[in-house]
Amino acid sequence: MDASDRSRRSAAAWLAAVLRHSYREEGVVGSLARAPRFVREDLLGERLRWSLLTRPVRDRLIDRAELTALATEGEDIWYGDGQGPVTVDLPPTPEADPVGGDLPRRLASKVGTYQPARPFVREFRDARVVGPDALGFVDDRLVLETASASEMYLAFALGDLYDRLAADRLHRRAYPLYRKILAGDRPMPPPPEGVGDDPNGRDERNDPDGRDAGVERLETAAFFLPYWRNYYHWTVEFLPKVRLLERYRAATGREPTVVVEADPPGWLTDTLGLAGWDPDACVEWPETTAQVDRLVVPVHRNHYVTPRDGQFADDFNPATGDLRWLAERMQSNVSDPAGGDFSSRIFLSRRDTKFRPVANEDAIAETLAPLGFESYVLTDLSLADQIRLFVGADTIVAPHGAGLVNMIHAADASVLELFPADNVEPYYFCLARQLGFDYDWRIYPTEDEAMVVDTDDLRAAVSDVIKE
């Protein structure tokens, strides 16, 4: 059975999951009303697009099993210590109902025990790295681990590559060029925003086959390019790879160049430095094509949860040991990590973002203040102070958002997560439970895309958490 068979749901299984989801969410009438759009967009759109995009590489994937089977320990693969199982569950409750009986479906779907893959770092010789999301090819075969070890992420990355080519070309010209790039017959043209920056005056829009696009060469490199360019995925999926790069460096004496996204945000380079890797030694990815003499590929721990009605199987693969190592390493690079004049009861504000805002934050602050809580906007704090804030936290109340990933720095905490009704996702439930933290949740309606918290309900929920 190849990687595609393991990772992609069969058409029948996917269709059944979609229909079940549609029935639960919309009922019979709603499902029937949606049927024409479903056929047009999902059946003829999503799956047809996936088929066309993956066709050039479908029989050329190196999945994790083959990646490790073809390697020789001590020569081109180096292992770390294995990690024990990860359990995601709910703490015992005094009620007679079974644990998690009323847990939202999206959260309940992740309850269980996971066995992390043994950590490793693999070296490939004479690799080619291509496209916006840095897909790695060796001997004309695509290393799935460079696509976050996931057929779903591979489909996303291939979609990004094709959409880049199709942005200013006819589809009948873009798709043949797409196939040539994946086959290694053409380099990836530079992104449109780079047009005009070439010192030789080349304009890739006037070169539809991309023949004149430049190709870079790197000696020894590891690519740290999350598909989701946000703080959560960077923290839990990529920063722990520093540990494996150190393993590689100690074993070989070679220093990999870490390749990051172009114009990276400050938190990315700052957290990389706190994790122990010199950000000044990194290079930015031009999103084209690079030849790499030695491509260094650490194991990828996927923390993304696939939509239940999606066409791909779930690749959720947490490793608590990675997170504990990362927290310890980052704290070791912060002076007085247990210091700072912060409350141990914290509310994480979303005043600094227009994405999933909270409508009544002032009322929330007034409600929580008598219970000993202070409100914090994380972007107002340095990363060092964010670590200090969470090191001293014993109760965390927060709307769903990436700032909650900082709970890895808490020694022992109770977490109350506030969800907008249209966005109940299990990431921080899973994170809290695998760290052994108590966890509770509340779901509130939205108005004009802003969550409106029932402060009376919140007061009661927080009071219960404090009592526990």
C-alpha positions as CSV (number, residue, x, y, z in Angstrom):
1,M,0.0,0.0,0.0
2,D,1.5,3.3,-1.0
3,A,1.4,6.7,0.7
4,S,-1.5,7.8,-1.4
5,D,-3.6,4.8,-0.4
6,R,-2.8,5.4,3.3
7,S,-3.3,9.1,3.4
8,R,-6.2,9.8,1.1
9,R,-9.7,8.7,1.9
10,S,-11.4,6.5,-0.7
11,A,-14.0,8.3,-2.7
12,A,-16.7,6.2,-1.0
13,A,-15.5,6.9,2.5
14,W,-15.1,10.6,1.8
15,L,-18.5,10.9,0.3
16,A,-20.1,9.1,3.3
17,A,-18.3,11.5,5.7
18,V,-19.5,14.5,3.7
19,L,-23.1,13.3,3.7
20,R,-23.0,12.6,7.4
21,H,-21.5,16.0,8.2
22,S,-24.1,17.7,5.9
23,Y,-27.0,15.9,7.5
24,R,-25.9,16.8,11.1
25,E,-25.3,20.4,10.2
26,E,-28.1,21.2,7.7
27,G,-30.6,18.4,7.9
28,V,-32.3,16.7,5.0
29,V,-33.7,19.9,3.4
30,G,-30.5,21.8,3.7
31,S,-28.5,18.9,2.4
32,L,-30.7,18.6,-0.7
33,A,-30.5,22.3,-1.3
34,R,-26.7,22.2,-1.2
35,A,-26.5,19.2,-3.5
36,P,-25.9,21.1,-6.8
37,R,-23.2,23.2,-5.3
38,F,-21.7,20.1,-3.7
39,V,-21.5,18.3,-7.1
40,R,-20.0,21.4,-8.8
41,E,-17.5,22.5,-6.1
42,D,-16.6,19.4,-4.2
43,L,-17.0,16.4,-6.5
44,L,-16.0,18.2,-9.8
45,G,-13.9,20.9,-8.1
46,E,-11.9,19.7,-5.1
47,R,-11.3,16.1,-6.1
48,L,-10.8,16.8,-9.8
49,R,-8.3,19.5,-8.9
50,W,-6.5,17.2,-6.5
51,S,-6.3,14.5,-9.1
52,L,-4.8,16.8,-11.7
53,L,-2.4,18.4,-9.3
54,T,-1.0,15.2,-7.9
55,R,-0.9,13.2,-11.1
56,P,2.7,14.2,-12.0
57,V,4.0,13.0,-8.6
58,R,1.5,10.3,-7.6
59,D,3.8,7.4,-8.4
60,R,7.0,9.3,-7.3
61,L,6.4,9.7,-3.5
62,I,8.9,8.7,-0.8
63,D,6.8,8.3,2.3
64,R,8.2,8.0,5.8
65,A,8.3,4.2,5.8
66,E,10.4,4.1,2.6
67,L,12.4,7.1,3.7
68,T,13.6,5.3,6.8
69,A,13.8,1.8,5.2
70,L,16.2,3.0,2.5
71,A,18.5,4.7,5.0
72,T,21.6,3.5,6.9
73,E,21.8,4.5,10.5
74,G,24.9,6.6,11.2
75,E,25.5,7.2,7.4
76,D,22.5,9.2,6.2
77,I,20.0,8.9,9.1
78,W,20.4,9.6,12.8
79,Y,17.8,8.7,15.4
80,G,16.9,10.4,18.7
81,D,15.4,8.7,21.7
82,G,11.9,7.3,21.2
83,Q,9.0,9.0,22.9
84,G,6.2,7.4,24.9
85,P,2.5,7.5,23.9
86,V,0.5,10.7,24.0
87,T,-2.9,10.6,25.6
88,V,-5.6,13.2,24.9
89,D,-8.5,12.8,27.3
90,L,-10.5,14.7,29.9
91,P,-9.7,14.8,33.6
92,P,-12.0,12.8,35.9
93,T,-15.2,14.7,36.9
94,P,-17.5,14.2,39.9
95,E,-20.5,13.8,37.6
96,A,-21.9,10.3,36.9
97,D,-21.7,10.9,33.2
98,P,-18.7,9.4,31.4
99,V,-15.8,11.7,30.9
100,G,-16.1,13.8,27.7
101,G,-19.8,12.8,27.3
102,D,-20.8,16.4,26.4
103,L,-17.6,17.3,24.7
104,P,-18.1,19.1,21.3
105,R,-17.7,16.6,18.4
106,R,-14.6,18.3,17.0
107,L,-12.9,17.9,20.4
108,A,-14.2,14.4,21.2
109,S,-12.9,13.2,17.8
110,K,-9.3,13.6,19.1
111,V,-9.7,11.8,22.4
112,G,-7.4,8.8,22.4
113,T,-3.8,7.6,22.5
114,Y,-1.2,8.5,19.9
115,Q,2.2,6.8,19.4
116,P,4.7,9.3,18.0
117,A,7.1,8.1,15.4
118,R,10.7,7.7,16.5
119,P,12.5,11.0,16.0
120,F,15.1,11.0,13.2
121,V,16.9,13.3,10.9
122,R,17.7,12.2,7.3
123,E,20.2,13.5,4.9
124,F,19.7,13.3,1.1
125,R,22.4,14.0,-1.4
126,D,21.9,16.0,-4.6
127,A,18.3,17.2,-3.9
128,R,16.2,19.7,-5.8
129,V,13.8,21.9,-3.8
130,V,10.9,23.6,-5.7
131,G,8.1,26.1,-5.3
132,P,6.6,28.4,-2.7
133,D,6.4,25.6,-0.1
134,A,9.8,24.1,-0.8
135,L,9.0,20.6,-1.9
136,G,12.1,18.3,-1.9
137,F,12.9,16.0,-4.8
138,V,15.6,13.3,-4.8
139,D,16.3,11.2,-7.9
140,D,13.1,12.7,-9.3
141,R,11.0,11.4,-6.4
142,L,9.2,13.7,-4.0
143,V,10.1,13.4,-0.3
144,L,6.7,13.5,1.5
145,E,8.3,14.6,4.7
146,T,9.1,18.0,3.0
147,A,5.3,18.4,2.6
148,S,4.7,18.0,6.3
149,A,4.6,14.3,5.9
150,S,1.0,14.6,4.6
151,E,-0.8,14.0,1.4
152,M,-3.2,16.9,2.4
153,Y,-0.3,19.3,2.8
154,L,1.2,18.0,-0.5
155,A,-2.1,18.9,-2.2
156,F,-2.0,22.3,-0.7
157,A,1.6,22.9,-1.7
158,L,1.1,21.7,-5.2
159,G,-2.0,24.0,-5.4
160,D,0.2,26.9,-4.4
161,L,2.8,26.1,-7.0
162,Y,0.2,25.8,-9.8
163,D,-1.7,28.9,-8.7
164,R,1.6,30.8,-8.8
165,L,2.1,29.7,-12.4
166,A,-1.5,30.3,-13.4
167,A,-1.7,33.8,-12.0
168,D,-0.6,35.4,-15.3
169,R,-0.9,32.6,-17.8
170,L,-3.6,30.7,-19.5
171,H,-4.4,27.4,-17.9
172,R,-3.5,25.6,-21.1
173,R,0.0,27.0,-20.7
174,A,0.3,26.9,-16.9
175,Y,-0.4,23.1,-16.5
176,P,2.3,21.9,-19.0
177,L,4.8,24.3,-17.3
178,Y,3.7,22.9,-13.9
179,R,4.4,19.4,-15.1
180,K,7.8,20.3,-16.4
181,I,8.8,22.0,-13.2
182,L,7.8,19.0,-11.1
183,A,9.7,16.8,-13.5
184,G,12.8,18.9,-13.2
185,D,12.8,20.0,-16.8
186,R,12.3,23.7,-15.9
187,P,13.2,25.8,-12.8
188,M,10.4,27.5,-10.9
189,P,10.0,31.2,-12.1
190,P,10.4,33.8,-9.4
191,P,7.2,35.1,-7.7
192,P,5.3,37.9,-9.4
193,E,6.2,40.4,-6.6
194,G,9.9,39.8,-7.5
195,V,9.4,41.0,-11.1
196,G,11.7,43.9,-11.9
197,D,14.1,43.1,-9.1
198,D,16.4,41.0,-11.3
199,P,19.7,42.9,-12.0
200,N,19.7,41.5,-15.5
201,G,16.3,43.0,-16.2
202,R,14.5,39.7,-16.8
203,D,10.8,39.8,-16.6
204,E,9.4,36.3,-16.0
205,R,6.0,37.3,-17.4
206,N,7.6,37.6,-20.8
207,D,9.2,34.2,-20.4
208,P,6.2,31.9,-20.1
209,D,8.3,28.7,-20.0
210,G,10.5,30.0,-17.2
211,R,13.7,29.1,-19.0
212,D,15.6,32.2,-17.7
213,A,14.6,31.9,-14.1
214,G,17.7,31.7,-11.8
215,V,18.5,28.6,-9.8
216,E,20.2,28.8,-6.4
217,R,22.6,26.2,-4.9
218,L,22.9,25.4,-1.2
219,E,25.5,23.1,0.3
220,T,23.8,21.8,3.4
221,A,20.3,23.0,4.2
222,A,17.1,22.3,6.2
223,F,13.9,24.0,5.1
224,F,11.6,25.5,7.9
225,L,8.6,26.6,5.9
226,P,5.2,25.8,7.5
227,Y,2.3,25.7,5.1
228,W,0.3,27.7,7.7
229,R,2.6,30.6,8.4
230,N,1.4,31.2,12.0
231,Y,2.7,31.1,15.5
232,Y,1.0,27.9,16.5
233,H,2.2,25.7,13.7
234,W,5.7,27.2,13.8
235,T,6.0,26.6,17.5
236,V,4.7,23.0,17.8
237,E,5.8,21.6,14.4
238,F,9.0,23.4,13.4
239,L,10.8,24.7,16.5
240,P,11.2,21.2,17.9
241,K,13.2,20.3,14.8
242,V,16.1,22.3,16.1
243,R,16.7,19.4,18.5
244,L,17.2,17.1,15.5
245,L,19.4,19.6,13.6
246,E,21.6,19.6,16.7
247,R,21.7,15.8,16.6
248,Y,22.8,16.0,12.9
249,R,25.4,18.6,13.6
250,A,26.9,16.6,16.5
251,A,27.0,13.5,14.4
252,T,28.4,14.9,11.1
253,G,30.2,18.1,12.1
254,R,28.2,19.9,9.4
255,E,26.1,23.0,10.1
256,P,22.9,23.1,8.1
257,T,21.7,26.4,6.8
258,V,18.1,26.9,7.9
259,V,15.9,28.3,5.1
260,V,12.9,30.3,6.3
261,E,10.1,32.2,4.5
262,A,10.9,35.5,2.8
263,D,10.7,38.6,5.0
264,P,9.9,36.5,8.1
265,P,8.0,38.1,11.0
266,G,10.1,39.1,14.0
267,W,8.6,36.4,16.3
268,L,9.8,33.7,13.9
269,T,13.4,34.6,14.1
270,D,13.2,35.5,17.8
271,T,11.7,32.2,18.7
272,L,14.3,30.4,16.6
273,G,17.0,32.1,18.5
274,L,15.4,31.2,21.9
275,A,15.2,27.6,20.7
276,G,19.0,27.7,20.2
277,W,19.5,28.3,16.5
278,D,21.2,31.4,15.3
279,P,18.7,33.3,13.2
280,D,21.4,35.4,11.6
281,A,22.7,32.2,9.9
282,C,19.3,31.6,8.2
283,V,18.6,32.5,4.6
284,E,15.2,33.4,3.1
285,W,13.5,31.3,0.5
286,P,13.0,33.0,-2.9
287,E,10.2,30.5,-3.7
288,T,11.8,29.3,-6.9
289,T,14.2,26.3,-7.3
290,A,17.3,25.4,-5.4
291,Q,19.9,22.6,-5.9
292,V,20.9,21.3,-2.5
293,D,24.1,19.2,-2.1
294,R,22.9,17.8,1.3
295,L,19.2,18.2,2.1
296,V,18.6,17.7,5.8
297,V,15.1,16.5,6.6
298,P,14.0,16.1,10.3
299,V,10.9,14.1,11.1
300,H,7.7,16.2,10.9
301,R,5.2,16.1,13.8
302,N,1.9,17.1,12.3
303,H,-0.4,19.0,14.7
304,Y,-3.0,20.0,12.1
305,V,-6.5,18.4,12.5
306,T,-8.1,17.5,9.2
307,P,-11.7,18.6,8.7
308,R,-14.0,15.6,9.3
309,D,-15.7,16.0,5.9
310,G,-12.4,16.5,4.1
311,Q,-11.0,14.1,1.5
312,F,-7.8,13.3,3.5
313,A,-7.2,11.1,6.5
314,D,-6.0,12.8,9.7
315,D,-2.2,13.1,10.2
316,F,-2.4,14.4,13.8
317,N,0.8,13.1,15.4
318,P,1.8,15.0,18.6
319,A,4.9,14.3,20.7
320,T,4.8,15.7,24.3
321,G,8.5,15.2,24.7
322,D,9.2,17.6,21.9
323,L,7.1,20.3,23.6
324,R,8.7,19.9,27.0
325,W,12.2,20.0,25.4
326,L,11.2,23.2,23.6
327,A,9.8,24.9,26.6
328,E,12.9,24.1,28.7
329,R,15.2,25.3,26.0
330,M,13.4,28.6,25.4
331,Q,13.2,29.3,29.1
332,S,16.9,28.5,29.5
333,N,17.6,31.4,27.1
334,V,15.4,33.9,29.0
335,S,16.9,35.7,32.0
336,D,14.8,35.0,35.2
337,P,12.0,33.1,33.4
338,A,10.0,32.9,36.6
339,G,10.3,36.6,37.2
340,G,8.0,39.5,36.0
341,D,5.2,41.2,37.7
342,F,2.3,39.2,36.2
343,S,-0.8,37.8,37.7
344,S,-1.1,34.0,38.0
345,R,-4.7,34.3,36.6
346,I,-4.6,35.6,33.1
347,F,-7.0,36.5,30.4
348,L,-5.6,36.7,26.8
349,S,-7.1,39.6,25.0
350,R,-7.6,39.7,21.2
351,R,-7.7,43.5,21.0
352,D,-4.7,43.5,18.7
353,T,-6.4,41.5,15.9
354,K,-9.4,41.9,13.6
355,F,-9.4,38.1,13.1
356,R,-12.0,36.4,15.3
357,P,-12.4,39.4,17.6
358,V,-14.3,39.5,20.9
359,A,-17.1,42.1,20.9
360,N,-17.3,42.7,24.7
361,E,-13.8,42.6,26.0
362,D,-14.3,45.4,28.4
363,A,-17.2,43.6,30.1
364,I,-15.1,40.4,30.3
365,A,-12.3,42.3,32.0
366,E,-14.7,43.8,34.5
367,T,-16.2,40.3,35.1
368,L,-12.9,38.6,35.7
369,A,-11.1,41.3,37.7
370,P,-12.8,40.5,41.0
371,L,-11.7,36.9,40.6
372,G,-8.1,38.0,40.5
373,F,-7.6,38.1,36.7
374,E,-5.6,40.5,34.6
375,S,-6.0,41.0,30.9
376,Y,-2.9,40.8,28.6
377,V,-2.4,41.6,24.9
378,L,0.5,39.2,24.0
379,T,1.8,41.4,21.2
380,D,2.4,44.2,23.8
381,L,4.9,41.9,25.5
382,S,8.3,40.8,24.4
383,L,8.7,37.1,23.8
384,A,10.7,36.8,27.0
385,D,7.8,38.4,29.0
386,Q,5.3,36.2,27.3
387,I,7.3,33.2,28.5
388,R,7.5,34.7,32.0
389,L,3.7,35.3,31.9
390,F,2.9,31.7,31.2
391,V,5.6,30.3,33.5
392,G,3.8,31.9,36.4
393,A,0.2,31.2,35.2
394,D,-2.0,28.8,37.1
395,T,-5.3,29.7,35.4
396,I,-5.6,30.7,31.7
397,V,-8.8,32.1,30.2
398,A,-8.6,32.8,26.5
399,P,-10.5,33.0,23.2
400,H,-9.4,30.4,20.7
401,G,-6.2,31.7,19.2
402,A,-2.5,31.0,18.6
403,G,-1.4,32.7,21.8
404,L,-2.6,29.7,23.7
405,V,0.3,27.7,22.4
406,N,2.4,29.5,25.0
407,M,0.8,27.2,27.6
408,I,3.7,24.9,27.0
409,H,5.6,27.2,29.4
410,A,3.2,26.7,32.3
411,A,4.2,24.2,34.9
412,D,0.6,23.3,35.8
413,A,-2.4,25.2,34.7
414,S,-6.2,25.2,34.3
415,V,-7.2,26.3,30.8
416,L,-10.7,27.7,29.9
417,E,-11.0,28.2,26.1
418,L,-13.7,30.4,24.7
419,F,-15.0,29.4,21.2
420,P,-17.0,31.3,18.7
421,A,-19.9,29.0,17.7
422,D,-18.6,28.8,14.1
423,N,-15.0,27.9,15.0
424,V,-14.8,25.0,17.5
425,E,-11.4,23.4,16.9
426,P,-9.5,20.9,19.1
427,Y,-5.9,22.2,18.9
428,Y,-5.6,23.6,22.4
429,F,-7.8,21.0,24.0
430,C,-5.3,18.4,22.7
431,L,-2.3,20.5,23.8
432,A,-3.7,21.1,27.3
433,R,-4.6,17.5,27.8
434,Q,-1.3,16.0,26.5
435,L,0.5,18.4,29.0
436,G,-1.7,17.1,31.8
437,F,-3.6,20.4,32.3
438,D,-7.2,20.7,33.4
439,Y,-9.3,22.0,30.5
440,D,-12.8,23.4,30.1
441,W,-14.5,25.3,27.4
442,R,-17.4,27.6,26.6
443,I,-19.1,28.2,23.2
444,Y,-20.6,31.7,22.4
445,P,-22.5,33.2,19.5
446,T,-21.1,35.7,17.1
447,E,-22.5,39.0,15.8
448,D,-20.8,40.7,12.8
449,E,-18.0,38.1,13.0
450,A,-17.2,39.0,16.6
451,M,-17.7,36.6,19.5
452,V,-20.1,37.8,22.2
453,V,-19.4,36.3,25.6
454,D,-22.2,35.8,28.1
455,T,-20.4,37.3,31.1
456,D,-22.7,35.7,33.6
457,D,-22.0,32.3,32.2
458,L,-18.3,33.1,32.0
459,R,-18.2,34.2,35.7
460,A,-19.8,30.9,36.7
461,A,-17.5,28.8,34.5
462,V,-14.4,30.6,35.9
463,S,-15.6,30.3,39.4
464,D,-15.9,26.5,38.9
465,V,-12.4,26.3,37.4
466,I,-10.9,28.2,40.4
467,K,-12.7,26.0,42.9
468,E,-11.2,22.9,41.3
